[in-house]
């Protein structure tokens, strides 16, 4: 490569030289970059375990809820609904999980972000929690149907967190 640069330097002068020298460097830098990226993806078993643990926690608290678990892109992986949960909980739980996945933040932390409220599919009420474990983002869980205690969605969020906690150790010690 130095021979090529010397040849280019001989042919060009001034500003043209700077442009010509920079061009061969760009492809070399890209050649060193990996051709793919690796990521961790939540398995269907883990997603089902999150949903089951979240639903169980809500049931133990006396609440009839719906629980949605999404992948990193907010697409549904697992879903459970208590037969006594209201029909609106289906859509709301999925929207909470989608919102938490999209912004990689708990929906309760986004509740005051009015500029996000008009985003299609987003629901900014507590109950959506990203699955962030060991520095890795896996997806999100959304719960709907539990009555509020102190803030909208606070009990939903507690159940969602219980679902994540149920698989936390498996994710932390995964290869």
C-alpha angles and dihedrals in degrees: 000000000000089000090056091049091050090051092049090048090053092051098044137047139196117347093358089062092056092052093046094049093049095052098065091047095060096062090045091054091048091048089061092052116094115259091227141021128230125222139171117249124195111246121231089247092054091045091051090048091053091050093046094048093047092048091047092051091051092047090051088053089052097253130133107216147158120233126201126187119195137188124243091284095051095256116144117262103163136008136184129177129187107233089235095051116112118261091244090064091074095064096034095053091050092047091050091051091046091051094048091048094046095051097027087227137104110268089230088063090052097048094103094048096104092173089067096050094087093054109116114255095009121128115184103197124109117274102075115099129176117233099236112161129163093351093306127113114217106167135279145277126221127193128190134179107050116118117246121258105187102342136020110280097005095128091042088054092049090055092047090052090050088056092053092045089055091066100027095104093048090053095044093053097039116123 
